[in-house]
Amino acid sequence: MPGQHEIISTIKDVIRSEFDPAGAFQDIGPSTPLFKGGLELDSFAIVELISHLESRLSFEFAEGDFREEHFKTLGSLGDLIGRYVS
């Protein structure tokens, strides 16, 4: 089972491969915002990110997980995923 560091690494890998073809997201970490002031992802990108993460880590988010506080930063998303895969 992956730990927090591995989960964050997986999130970063997916973001870089799917949303960063120019390589602009090199210095991202747990405190990087997913939306405004950070990666500037939109709701469509978040849906795609969720799909990739569920597939790659073999889990499924629950309907109640889709709350703003879970998608503020890479770290908050990693904490949520950790409940399923750790």
N, C-alpha and C positions, 0 to 999 in steps of 0.2 A: 504494500500500500504506500502510495507516495505521501511524503510529508509536505509541510507548507512551502518549503523552498522548491521542491519539485513541482508542486502545483503552480506556483508563480512562474517558474521557468516554462512550463507547458503553456500557460496563458500568454506569456511573452512570445513564445515560438509561433503560436497560432496568429497572434496579432501581427507579428512581423511577416509571416508568410502570406497571410490573407489580405492585410490592409496596408502594408508598407512596402510596396515594390521599389520605392526610391531609397529605402534604408534610412529614413529620417527618425525612426523610433529606436535608436541605439541605446539611449540613456534612460530607458524606462525601468521603473521598479515598483515595489508595493504601494508607494504613496502617489503614484502617477494617476491623476484623474482620467476616467474613461471618456468623459464628456468635456464640457467647457473648461478651458485653462489647462488641458492636458492633451489627450489623443484626439479630441474633437470628433469622436464617433457619433453617429446619429442612430436613431432607433432601428433602422434597417440593418446597420452594421452590427448592432448589439444582437439582433435576432440571428444573424449569420454567425456571430461569435459563439453564441449559446449552442447553436447546432454543431459547430465544429468541436467545441469542448465536450459536449455530451457524447459525441461519437468517439472522440480520441480517448476520453477517460472512462468510457463505458458506464455512464450513469444518466439519470434524467432528472432535471429540475422539477420540483413540485410547483403547482400553480401558485401557492402562497409565497414562493421565493421571489417573485417578480415585484420587488419593492425597491424604491430608489436607494435606500441605504445599502443594499447588497451590490449595487452597480456604480458606486461612487468612485472607487479606485481599484487598481489591480489587487491590492491587499484585501479589500472588502469582498471582492468577487472570489479571491482565493480562499478566504475564510468560509464562505458559503459552500464552495466546492469541497472543501476539506470535511465538511459534515457528511458528505456522501462517499468520498473515496479514501479517507484516512482511517 
